[in-house]
Amino acid sequence: MNTPNKLTLTRVLLVPLFVALYYWDIPLHYLLATIIFLTAAVTDAIDGYLARKNHLITDFGKFLDPLADKVLVISALSCFLQQQLLHIAPFLLIVGREFMVSALRLVVANKGTVVPASFAGKAKTAFTMAAIVAALLWQTILYDFQLFGIQNTLRPERIIGIILTVMFWIAAALTVWSGWEYLKAYWKDINPNQ
């Protein structure tokens, strides 16, 4: 297994640690979860860069990389949904698209086609990651930093809530757009009339 694929696998393995730290009621647990999430997100950028630079792009990597992204993103969004930081509608749009694209990948894989990440898919992933990091940082400021007695100066909850809501809706819109592009590009592989 090459280095990019090892990094991708590491991202998958960091997900349970992220979720455990997110919910584990210990000092600075949101900060620790944020660090783990950022570490996982950085492996996404590094593995793709190394794979392209060193010509190490493999079918396994093309399959595992988007799957690792989905597991990481859906885990974080599920945490936010449970904490009421995320509305159900963008959550369902994002998760529904992820399942649709995963199913599409499986169908076309049976026909010998590997579906690479598109520009729209990468934009969706980048913006969704940014929205997730923003939400994690807000929770860190709101809850973890109270240990240092500075929470009262950093509590514009309503404004931050609106900003996070807008960010997640933009992420959902990008998700729908990229899902439509995938569906359009590979419709011939799943068209019931053929």
Protein Blocks (a to p, Z undefined) as FASTA:
>chain_A
ZZklmmmmmmmmmmmmmmmmmmmccehklmmmmmmmmmmmmmmmmmmmmmmmnopacfkl
mmmmmmmmmmmmmmmmmmmmmnopacfklmmmmmmmmmmmmmmmmmmmmnopacdddfkl
mmmmmmmmmmmmmmmmmmmmmmmmmmnopmmmmccfklmmmmmmmmmmmmmmmmmmmmmm
mmmmmmmmmomkZZ
